[in-house]
Amino acid sequence: MNQQAMLRKMRQLQKEMLETQKQIEETLFTATCFPVTGEMYGSKKEFKVSVDKDFVIEDEDDRETLEDAIASVVNKLLKDIDKMTEEKMSKYQALTGFF
């Protein structure tokens, strides 16, 4: 493969990599751990949380349940985003040394 063909191929792969990254960033991820549901885009810049309307904090145990559920939802969302990113971007890993 000559140098120009290799550069064209690398540019094409770079374009695909950027498109894949954009798709990941625009994907809405959802996770639930009763009584909490959370949503986060793959960009990790926006986070929305909702609490089941029937959930009532009556004592300290309820508060801890809510706090634990929020933490679980956030962790699940981040894990899912990272997993998808790794799966989709792994084929471009060799390129990252060139840019």
C-alpha positions in Angstrom: 0.0 0.0 0.0 1.5 3.3 -1.0 1.7 6.3 1.4 -1.2 8.2 -0.1 -3.5 5.2 0.0 -2.5 4.6 3.6 -3.3 8.3 4.5 -6.7 8.1 2.8 -7.5 4.9 4.8 -6.4 6.6 8.0 -8.5 9.6 7.3 -11.5 7.4 6.6 -11.0 5.5 9.8 -10.6 8.8 11.7 -13.9 10.0 10.2 -15.7 6.7 11.2 -14.2 7.0 14.7 -15.5 10.5 15.2 -19.0 9.5 13.9 -19.0 6.5 16.3 -18.0 8.8 19.2 -20.8 11.2 18.3 -23.4 8.3 18.1 -22.3 7.2 21.6 -22.5 10.7 23.0 -26.1 11.1 21.6 -27.3 7.7 23.0 -29.6 7.9 26.0 -28.9 5.3 28.6 -31.4 4.4 31.3 -31.1 2.5 34.6 -33.5 1.8 37.4 -33.0 0.8 41.0 -36.3 1.2 42.9 -37.4 3.8 43.6 -35.0 5.7 41.3 -34.8 5.9 37.5 -31.9 7.7 35.9 -31.1 8.8 32.4 -27.8 9.9 31.0 -26.4 10.6 27.6 -23.2 8.9 26.4 -21.5 12.3 26.6 -21.9 12.0 30.4 -22.8 15.7 30.4 -26.5 15.4 31.3 -28.1 13.4 34.0 -31.8 13.2 34.9 -33.2 11.4 38.0 -36.7 10.6 39.0 -38.1 9.1 42.1 -41.2 6.9 42.1 -44.1 9.0 43.2 -45.2 6.4 45.7 -41.9 6.4 47.6 -42.1 8.3 50.9 -39.2 9.1 53.2 -40.5 8.3 56.7 -37.3 7.5 58.5 -33.5 7.4 58.2 -33.7 3.9 56.6 -35.8 5.3 53.8 -33.4 8.1 53.2 -30.5 5.6 53.0 -32.5 3.5 50.6 -33.0 6.5 48.4 -29.3 7.5 48.6 -28.1 4.0 47.8 -30.5 3.7 44.9 -29.3 7.0 43.4 -25.7 5.8 43.7 -26.5 2.5 42.1 -28.3 4.1 39.2 -25.4 6.5 38.5 -22.8 3.7 38.7 -24.9 1.5 36.4 -25.2 4.3 33.9 -21.5 5.1 33.9 -20.6 1.5 33.6 -23.0 1.0 30.6 -21.6 4.0 28.8 -18.1 2.9 29.4 -18.9 -0.6 28.2 -20.5 0.6 25.0 -17.6 3.1 24.4 -15.0 0.3 24.8 -16.9 -2.1 22.6 -17.5 0.4 19.7 -14.2 2.3 19.9 -11.8 -0.7 20.4 -11.4 -1.2 16.7 -10.0 2.4 16.4 -7.5 1.9 19.3 -4.5 1.5 16.9 -5.3 4.9 15.4 -5.1 6.8 18.6 -1.3 6.7 18.5 -1.3 8.6 15.2 -3.5 11.6 16.2 
